[in-house]
Amino acid sequence: MSIRFSYDNVKFRLRKAGDIKIFLEKVIREQRRVPGDLYFIFTDDERLLAINRDFLGHNYFTDVISFDYSENKLLSGEVYISIDTVRNNAVKYKVSFVEEIIRVMIHGTLHICGYDDTTSEKKEIMFGVQERLIKEFFSYK
């Protein structure tokens, strides 16, 4: 089991990675899953746009894309995060860059746990869990 972070064409480096790993493992267990191999790849808008086009058929920028490789309860996958879009969204939503990074990391993890945001009802459920976890993370530190 491991949670790993890698960086593709960005200067950004995650701070307090150990604390974040511990918290994400807690989130995964709370969702009644077993932590497996989870990779977070921090990249730029162009790379994430290419992934969005090639794998999902969408021609727009996004902040996070998750690929779920889980088997049964063993949670494994890849979470690609665009640092460019996260930075823009932090300004747009008037939150810190750090809070927005944590938000998208939790969001990507929840997708791999089985949450879906394709309908307004499912989105409301997922975002409720996500926002509770963000508050928990910042009180946890």
Secondary structure, 3 states (H helix, E strand, C coil): CEEEEEECCCCCCCCCHHHHHHHHHHHHHHCCCEEEEEEEEEECHHHHHHHHHHHHCCCCCCCEEEEECCECCEEEEEEEEEHHHHHHHHHHCCCCHHHHHHHHHHHHHHHHCCCCCCCHHHHHHHHHHHHHHHHHHHHHC
